Amino acid sequence: MTVTLADVAARARVSPATVSRVLNGNYPVAASTRERVLRAVDELDYVLNGPASALAAATSDLVGILVNDIADPFFGIMAGAAQHAIGEGASGRAGGEKLAVVCNTGGSPERELTYLTLLQRQRAAAVVLTGGAVEDADHIAAMAAKLARLADAGTRVVLCGRPPVPAAGDAIAAALTFDNRGGGRRLTEHLLTLGHRRIGYVAGPAERTTTRHRLEGHRAAMDAAGLEHPDRFTVHGPYDRRSGYDATLELLRRDPDLTAIVAANDTVALGACAALRDQGLRIPDDISVAGFDDLPFSVDAVPALTTVRLPLYEAGARAGRLATGTEAPPPGGIATIGGELMVRESTGRPRG
């Protein structure tokens, strides 16, 4: 037999309205009364009617976390940390916990908008968008409008690892951005300090903010050193191992005298290393390789990858707290998170 709200009220010896207030958390209730209601919920195994509750309240207990690819450790670490933080402090009872749902967009701008629409229909309490954004005018305008509608409906919008959306304004509660330019610059400066001058760059998708910012940092370091960085020394592709492999072969075809390769991320760097080994080149004796992100496997690669460490777990956890309102937004709503250069065995001085 289905347990009703009235059954819970009778067990707890309170009115149905009081049970509703406890479960929705929208009205102060005495601690002893709240405990009695939650005990009755547990004893009767009462399940709150989510859709009905969402209709009665401004928002539901749902939090959406959007990622490009949950199988990519970059997104998996942030999403896992955000989900953990969203659940922190919950009693496990029906009155306080949030349901964090990870939405895998596959890097599709259209899918990103679709998930936001679905979360809007579910009256999500919060939405966390992770990773770089697509730099397309139409998509940016559509995102700004969608986020504004979510905010108007009471949904808290948090960005994690992506810059603020132009024209979104007050729709975004907080934005945690990574200093991709600074990290990219420091990585290339490290190679220049070692003596490298002919450096190939395996970039990510051209339309992504993360790609542009990291590449801008690399080129800024080259400019500061008075070195040219011709377009032929840059190859764009997806953020995956295959891209790193194919792009590295193409860079070697264009200039066999390259002494170093900078990869868009650590996964791409693994592909670059594989391609170099297949060409009979030793790392770093013949050519150096550097990555970005410091994903868990980076230190265990052979040789261990020089890379830029981003605090992915910390950023994800902070985004989760911001989404649930347990942490105050940073001043101005935006916080820039720097990266740390991790120098390991995959980079060394060029031969000769």
Secondary structure, 3 states (H helix, E strand, C coil): CCCCHHHHHHHHCCCHHHHHHHHHCCCCCCHHHHHHHHHHHHHHCCCCCHHHHHHHCCCCCEEEEEECCCCCHHHHHHHHHHHHHHHCCCCCCCCCCCEEEEEECCCCHHHHHHHHHHHHHCCCCEEEEECCCECCHHHHHHHHHHHHHHHHCCCEEEEECCCCCCCCHHHCCEEEEECHHHHHHHHHHHHHHHCCCCEEEEECCCCEHHHHHHHHHHHHHHHHCCCCCCHHHEEECCCCHHHHHHHHHHHHHHCCCCCEEEECCHHHHHHHHHHHHHCCCCCCCCCEEECCECCCCHHHCCCCCEEEECCHHHHHHHHHHHHHCCCCCCHHHEEEECCEEECCCCCCCCCC
